[in-house]
């Protein structure tokens, strides 16, 4: 549990620092808008609960794909195909940028400990 909390702290501090990066801000905004649009679409067209719609959007764009939800309408299936092609690259770019900032914070932590 302690290692989880330490990792969470490192991720949140990296996220905080990443917001100073303009490219990260754009990726964050586009990723958020993509997830919101997917959530609204699945809630409206597939008649899923908002939380289920958000869950499906995140699971789909991170390519996890548990398979517990799937679009039942033809329109939903077509949207999902387009949503995947546009959203997966965006989501991976966002995760990559966040991981880079986390790596930088880990390097800073090591440098700070070695200088003391």
N, C-alpha and C positions, 0 to 999 in steps of 0.2 A: 504494500500500500504506500509506503514511503517513496519507493522508486517511481510509482505512478504520479504521486504529487510533485515530485521533483521534475519529472518529465513534463507534466502539465504546466508547471511554473516556467520552465524553459521555453515551452511552446508559446505561452501567452506573452512572455517578454519579447520573443522573436516577432510575434504578431504585432505587438505594439511598435517595435522598431521598424518593422516592414512598412507600416503605414506612412512613414516618411519618404518612401520610395514611390515616385509618380507611377512607374510601371505597375507596381504592386497595387496601387490604388485603383488603377484602371481595371486590372484583372479581378480585383475584389468586387468592384462594382458590376462588371459584366457577368461574373459568376453568380453574384446575388440575383441579378435581374433574370438570368437564365433559369435559376432554381425557382424563382417566384413565378415566372411565366409557365414553367412546367407544372408547378403546383396548381396554379389557377386553371390551366388547361385540363389536367386530369380530374380536378375537382368538378369542373363544369361538364366535361364531355363524358367521362367514365363514371361520374357520380360517386367518387370515393371521398372519404373524409379528408379534411385539409391535412391532417397529420399523415395519413396514408399516402396522400398525393406528394407531400414533401419527401417522405421516406422513399417512395418509388423514384422520384427525381434524383435524389442523392445516390441511391443504390445504382441507378442506371448510369449516371454520368461518371461515377467512380469505377465503373465496369465490374462491380461486385456481382450484381445480378442474382439475388437469392432465388428468384422465381416464384415467390409467394404472391406476387401481383403481376398481372399482365393485362395490357389493353384488350378489351373485348370488341370494341367497335372498329370498323375499317378505318374511320377517320383517326381514331386513337393510334392505330398501328402505323398509319402513314406519318402522323405527327412524330411518333417515337423514332422512326427511322431518321427523319430529318433532325430531330432533337439530338439523337446520338451523334450523327456526323458533325453537327456544329458544336455541341456541348462537351464532348469528351476531350477534344484538344484544348478547349478553354479551361476545363477543370484540371487537366494535367498540367497546363502552364501555371495555373494558380498554385497547385500543390507543389510544383517544382520550385517556384519562387519562394514559397513559405519554407520549404526544406532548405533552400540556400541560406535564408536568414537564420534558420535554426542552427545550421552548421557554423555560421559566422559567430553566433552567440556562444556556441560550445568552444570555439577556438579562443574567443575573448576570455571565457571563464578559465581555460587552461593557462593562457598567458598571464592572467591576473594572479593565479595561484603560484606560478613559477617565479614571479617577480617579488613575491613577499618572503 
